[in-house]
């Protein structure tokens, strides 16, 4: 089981945010949108991060039938076969 850290989640958010927003340009200088938002408005940055995590939560964490949580969905076929190979 792989556990996602806060740093992992923020890295995922930054990659997403920078992919869906164009670079910020000032003259011949270019900046990543995530860097600009975090510097200019850290509260809005945190809100965007929280919205992203809430949106992705169903994809990031799956509750297995035994009550444990993992970052990958459990394979339903394995449960149906109960260890019997075909």
N, C-alpha and C positions, 0 to 999 in steps of 0.2 A: 504494500500500500504506500503510495506516495502522498505526503502531506504538502499542501501548498502553503507557503509562508506569506506574510504580508508583503514581503519584497517581491515574491513571485507574482502575486496578484497585481501589484502596482506595475511591474514590468509588462504584464499582459495588457493592462489598461493603457499604458503609454504607447505600446505598439499599435493597439487598436485606434487610439485617439489620433496618433500621428498618421495612420493610414487613411482615416476618413476625413481628415481636415488638411487643407493645403498648407504648405509652409508659409510663415509670416515673413514678408519682405519689407525691408527698410532700405531704400536705395539699392546698393549692390549686396547688402547683407541679407542672409536668410536664416530664420530660426525655426526650430521645431515647435509646433503648436502647443504641445504639452509643456514645454519649458516656458513659453510665454505665459500661458494661463497660470501655471504654478507661481511664477514670479509676480505677475500683475494682480492676480486675484486668487490667493490660496484657498479662500472659502469656496469659490466657484469650482476650483480644481477638485477639492475634496467632494463636493456635491456631484460632479461629473463622475468621479471615481466610484462613489457610492451607487449611483444609478447604474453604472457599468456592472458592478459586482452583483447588484440585485437582479439585473437582466440576465447575467450569465450563471447565477447560482444553480439553477436547475441542471445546467450542463456541467458544472464543476464538481458537484457533490451528489452522490447517489447513495441512498439508504438501501442496504442489502437486507434480505429476508431475515438474517440473524441479528438485525438491529445495528450493525456496524456501518460506518460511512467510509466510502472510498471515492477516489477521483475517476473511476471507470465504472460503467454500469455492469451489473452482474449478468452473466450469460444464462438466459432463461433455459436454453437447451440442456445445460449441465444439470439444472434442477429437475427437469423432466426425465432425464435418463437415470438419475440417481446413481451415477458412477458406472452404468452399463455402457460399454462401448459397442459401436455398431460394426 
